[in-house]
Amino acid sequence: MTDKFTKKELEQPDEFHTIGWKVLQYISEHRNRFYAAGAAVLLIIILSGGWYFYRLNYENKAERMYSSAYNSYSLQGSSSDMKDAYLNATRIYEDLVKEYPGSRAATLSFYNMGNIYFNIGEVEKSIEAYKTFLKKSGKDDILTALAYYGLGYCYEKNKDYDNALKSFEDSNRRIKGTLFESINYANMARIYEKMGRQKEALEFYRKTVEKTNDPLMEMLMKSRIAALS
């Protein structure tokens, strides 16, 4: 059924047009404010876009340096030249963390430097690099676990057995159910044995046997259990 309108209703102004007219009047009376607000929004868009492209370029440059450092030793064929390759890589990593300290590549560089410095016998530098990586990383991922794992070996090398144990424990908390869990148990057992704590050493050798799927490791752990028992 067709709706019927009275003459009075037809003569009344349309509500939509009335509201639209009021809005236009308001904008006209406050045009300067709207121009300023529009300019501010435009500036925010421009700055946001600029920052995005700046960060993209920043990360890309850092990643290129990282790849250069990593490839300089990971692709090294001759083991006799490894030390020179390692030293060259650390120089690139050091430059990277100075030039692009806020990049993801810089954080990863500290982890790699920890590995390299340990391999060339620079234990204190290795500890410092691992610790810096852990501060910057802030994530419970596999690299965090491996950094604690590396720290454990560093402290063991320095005969700082208490910190070695703590590092292997910290590593294990982050990699439950993996191959490294059994390796860390073996490491902790070895440290306890060096400390003369035979009971704890036996406990962790047995844990290693329970967790490992490696027949060779199982045989070695059982031989240590037999020797200590």
C-alpha positions in Angstrom: 0.0 0.0 0.0 1.4 3.4 -1.0 2.2 5.8 1.9 0.4 9.1 1.8 2.0 12.4 2.9 0.1 15.4 4.1 0.8 18.8 2.6 2.3 19.9 5.9 4.8 17.0 5.8 5.8 17.7 2.2 6.5 21.3 3.1 8.7 20.4 6.0 12.5 20.3 5.1 14.1 16.8 4.6 15.9 15.8 7.8 19.0 14.5 5.9 19.4 17.7 4.0 18.9 19.8 7.2 21.7 17.9 9.0 23.9 18.1 5.9 23.4 21.9 5.7 24.3 22.3 9.4 27.5 20.3 8.9 28.4 22.4 5.9 27.8 25.6 7.8 29.9 24.3 10.7 32.8 23.4 8.4 32.5 26.7 6.7 32.7 28.6 10.0 35.6 26.5 11.3 37.4 25.9 8.0 40.8 26.8 9.5 40.6 24.1 12.1 39.6 21.5 9.5 42.5 22.6 7.3 44.9 22.2 10.2 43.5 18.8 11.1 43.7 17.6 7.6 47.3 18.8 7.3 48.1 17.0 10.6 46.6 13.8 9.3 48.5 14.1 6.0 51.8 14.7 7.9 51.2 11.6 10.1 50.6 9.5 6.9 53.8 10.9 5.3 55.9 10.4 8.4 54.5 6.9 8.9 55.3 5.9 5.3 58.8 7.5 5.6 59.5 5.7 8.8 58.4 2.4 7.3 60.7 2.8 4.2 63.6 4.0 6.4 63.3 0.9 8.6 63.0 -1.4 5.6 66.2 0.1 4.1 67.9 0.0 7.5 67.1 -3.7 8.0 68.1 -4.6 4.4 71.5 -2.9 4.8 72.1 -4.7 8.1 71.1 -8.0 6.6 73.5 -7.6 3.7 76.4 -7.0 6.2 75.2 -10.0 8.2 75.2 -12.3 5.2 78.7 -11.1 4.2 80.1 -11.9 7.7 78.3 -15.3 7.9 79.3 -16.4 4.4 82.9 -15.5 5.0 83.4 -18.4 7.4 80.4 -20.7 6.8 81.5 -21.3 3.2 85.2 -21.6 4.1 86.6 -24.8 2.6 90.0 -25.0 4.2 90.1 -25.6 8.0 93.6 -24.2 8.1 92.2 -20.7 7.2 89.3 -20.8 9.6 90.8 -18.6 12.2 91.4 -15.8 9.7 87.9 -16.3 8.4 86.5 -16.1 11.9 88.5 -12.9 12.7 87.3 -11.3 9.4 83.7 -12.2 10.3 83.9 -10.7 13.8 85.2 -7.4 12.3 82.1 -7.3 10.0 79.8 -8.2 12.9 81.4 -5.5 15.1 80.9 -2.9 12.3 77.3 -4.1 11.9 76.3 -3.7 15.5 77.8 -0.2 15.6 76.1 1.0 12.4 72.8 -0.8 12.8 72.4 -1.4 16.6 68.6 -1.6 16.4 68.4 -4.2 13.7 67.5 -7.9 14.0 70.7 -8.7 12.2 72.7 -6.9 15.0 71.0 -9.1 17.7 71.9 -12.3 15.7 75.4 -11.0 15.2 76.0 -11.2 19.0 75.0 -14.8 19.0 77.3 -15.7 16.2 80.2 -13.8 17.8 79.6 -15.8 20.9 80.1 -19.0 18.9 83.1 -17.6 17.0 85.0 -16.2 20.0 84.6 -19.6 21.9 85.9 -21.4 18.8 89.1 -19.3 18.7 89.6 -19.4 22.5 88.4 -15.9 23.4 86.2 -17.1 26.2 85.6 -13.8 27.9 84.6 -12.1 24.7 82.3 -15.1 24.0 80.6 -14.7 27.4 80.1 -11.0 26.8 78.6 -11.6 23.3 76.2 -14.4 24.5 75.0 -12.2 27.4 74.4 -9.2 25.0 72.4 -11.5 22.7 70.3 -12.7 25.6 69.6 -9.1 26.7 68.6 -8.0 23.2 66.8 -11.2 22.2 64.2 -11.4 25.0 62.6 -14.5 23.5 62.4 -18.1 24.6 63.3 -19.5 21.3 65.9 -22.1 20.2 68.6 -19.5 19.8 68.1 -18.3 23.4 68.4 -22.0 24.5 71.6 -22.4 22.4 73.1 -19.1 23.8 72.7 -20.5 27.4 74.1 -23.7 26.1 77.2 -21.9 24.8 77.5 -20.0 28.0 77.6 -23.2 29.9 80.7 -24.4 27.9 82.3 -21.0 28.4 81.9 -21.1 32.2 83.1 -24.7 32.3 86.2 -23.6 30.4 86.8 -21.0 33.1 86.1 -23.7 35.8 83.2 -21.6 37.0 81.1 -24.6 37.6 78.2 -23.0 39.4 77.5 -20.7 36.5 78.0 -23.5 34.1 75.3 -25.6 35.8 72.9 -22.7 35.9 73.5 -22.0 32.2 72.8 -25.6 31.2 69.7 -25.6 33.4 68.5 -22.3 31.7 69.1 -23.9 28.3 67.1 -27.0 29.3 64.1 -25.0 30.5 63.7 -23.7 26.9 64.2 -26.8 24.9 62.3 -29.6 26.7 61.7 -32.7 24.6 64.5 -32.0 22.1 67.8 -33.7 21.4 69.6 -30.9 23.4 67.7 -31.9 26.6 69.6 -35.2 26.9 72.9 -33.4 25.9 72.3 -30.8 28.6 71.7 -33.6 31.2 75.0 -35.1 30.1 76.7 -31.7 30.5 75.2 -31.2 33.9 76.3 -34.7 35.0 79.9 -34.0 33.8 79.9 -30.7 35.7 78.7 -32.4 38.9 81.4 -35.0 38.5 84.1 -32.3 38.2 82.7 -30.7 41.3 83.0 -34.0 43.2 79.3 -34.3 43.7 79.0 -38.0 42.7 75.3 -38.4 43.8 74.1 -35.6 41.5 76.4 -36.8 38.7 74.9 -40.2 38.8 71.3 -38.8 38.8 71.9 -36.8 35.7 73.8 -39.6 33.9 70.7 -41.7 34.5 68.4 -38.9 33.2 70.6 -38.8 30.0 70.1 -42.5 29.5 66.3 -42.1 29.9 66.1 -39.2 27.4 68.6 -40.1 24.7 67.9 -41.9 21.5 71.5 -42.1 20.6 73.0 -45.6 21.2 76.5 -44.3 21.4 75.6 -41.7 24.0 73.6 -44.3 26.0 76.7 -46.6 26.0 79.0 -43.7 27.2 76.6 -42.7 29.9 76.2 -46.2 31.2 80.0 -46.5 31.3 80.2 -43.4 33.5 77.4 -44.7 35.7 79.3 -48.0 36.2 82.5 -46.1 36.9 80.9 -43.9 39.5 78.9 -46.7 41.1 
